[in-house]
Amino acid sequence: MPTTINTAYTAPINPSPSTTPVLTRKQCWTGLQRKIRDAPAFVGAISSCKVIGEDEAEGTVTRVVTFKAEPDKEIKEVCRSFEDAKVGLLFPSCLSLLPCLFILKTMARNMYLRCRVLISSCSLPTGRFSPDGRKCHF
């Protein structure tokens, strides 16, 4: 029987009033956009990232990444940005790691970055985002 793990982690962006520098929503969004194009600067396990396509109307960037653990294997990812709040990653080929969402949320005078990942041990069909970015359909 296939195993599916749905995991999420939320971290405060400005954890206390004494935290400096205080990051703005715009700065955090700029950082997420940079992460799309320069993944190795943010994810130590990724050795390279090459943007192979962009669609401004759809808000998507297609990239190919290589992980240090498997330097001969390239993985194609489609990253979609939703306004200034969410970046989703999809994997067009059937892989074990499926949708990954990075969400900026404002709650109680602070911003939080939430990362949500679905990991499955079975092969699932290709995914696609709903128009509002709230769901990933398979």
C-alpha positions in Angstrom: 0.0 0.0 0.0 1.4 3.4 -0.9 2.5 5.8 1.8 1.7 9.5 1.7 3.1 12.1 4.0 1.7 15.6 4.1 3.9 17.8 6.1 4.1 21.6 6.9 6.3 23.9 8.8 5.6 27.5 9.7 8.3 30.0 10.9 7.9 33.6 11.9 9.8 36.0 9.6 10.3 38.7 12.3 10.3 36.5 15.4 10.5 39.3 18.0 10.3 43.0 18.2 14.1 43.2 18.7 14.8 41.2 15.5 16.9 43.3 13.0 16.6 43.9 10.3 12.8 43.8 10.1 11.8 42.2 6.8 8.9 43.6 4.9 6.4 41.6 2.8 7.9 43.0 -0.3 11.4 41.9 0.7 10.2 38.4 1.5 8.4 38.2 -1.8 11.5 39.3 -3.6 13.4 36.5 -1.8 10.9 33.9 -2.8 11.2 35.1 -6.4 15.0 34.9 -6.2 14.7 31.3 -4.7 12.8 30.3 -7.9 15.7 31.3 -10.1 18.7 30.6 -7.8 17.7 27.6 -5.8 21.2 26.6 -4.7 21.6 29.8 -2.7 18.6 28.7 -0.6 18.7 24.9 -0.6 22.0 23.3 0.3 21.0 20.0 -1.3 20.6 21.6 -4.8 23.8 21.9 -6.8 22.4 23.7 -9.9 19.3 25.5 -11.2 18.7 26.5 -14.8 15.6 28.5 -15.9 14.4 27.0 -19.2 11.2 28.9 -19.6 8.9 31.7 -18.3 5.3 32.6 -18.8 4.5 36.0 -17.3 0.8 35.7 -18.0 0.6 32.5 -16.1 3.2 33.5 -13.5 5.2 30.4 -14.1 8.9 29.7 -14.3 10.1 26.3 -15.5 13.5 25.2 -14.3 15.8 22.2 -14.2 17.5 21.5 -10.9 20.2 19.0 -10.0 20.7 17.7 -6.5 24.1 17.0 -5.0 23.1 13.5 -4.1 22.3 12.7 -7.7 24.4 14.9 -9.9 23.6 13.0 -13.1 19.8 13.4 -12.7 18.0 16.6 -13.7 14.6 17.3 -12.4 12.2 19.6 -14.2 10.1 21.8 -11.9 7.3 24.3 -12.7 7.2 27.2 -10.2 4.1 29.3 -10.1 3.8 32.6 -8.3 0.4 33.9 -7.0 0.5 37.7 -6.4 2.7 38.5 -3.4 1.6 35.6 -1.2 2.4 32.1 -2.6 4.8 30.2 -4.7 4.0 26.6 -5.7 6.3 24.0 -7.2 5.0 21.1 -9.4 6.9 18.3 -10.9 5.7 17.5 -14.4 7.1 14.0 -14.4 5.9 11.4 -11.9 8.2 11.7 -8.9 8.0 10.8 -5.3 8.0 14.5 -4.2 4.9 16.3 -5.4 3.5 19.8 -4.7 5.5 22.1 -2.5 4.0 25.4 -1.5 5.6 28.4 0.1 3.0 30.8 1.6 3.5 34.2 3.2 0.8 34.9 5.8 0.2 37.8 8.1 -1.2 37.0 11.5 -1.2 39.0 14.8 1.2 41.7 13.5 3.8 39.3 12.2 4.5 37.5 8.9 5.0 33.8 8.7 6.5 31.7 6.0 4.7 28.3 5.7 6.2 25.5 3.7 3.9 22.6 2.8 5.2 19.4 1.1 3.4 16.2 0.0 5.6 13.2 -0.3 4.2 9.9 -1.7 5.8 6.5 -2.2 3.6 5.8 -5.2 3.7 7.2 -8.7 1.0 9.8 -9.2 -0.1 11.4 -12.5 1.1 14.8 -13.5 -0.3 17.7 -11.5 -1.6 21.1 -12.3 -2.7 24.1 -10.2 -6.2 25.4 -10.0 -6.6 28.9 -11.4 -6.5 30.5 -7.9 -3.6 28.4 -6.8 -5.4 27.0 -3.8 -5.3 23.3 -4.9 -3.1 21.0 -7.0 -5.1 18.7 -9.1 -3.8 15.3 -10.3 
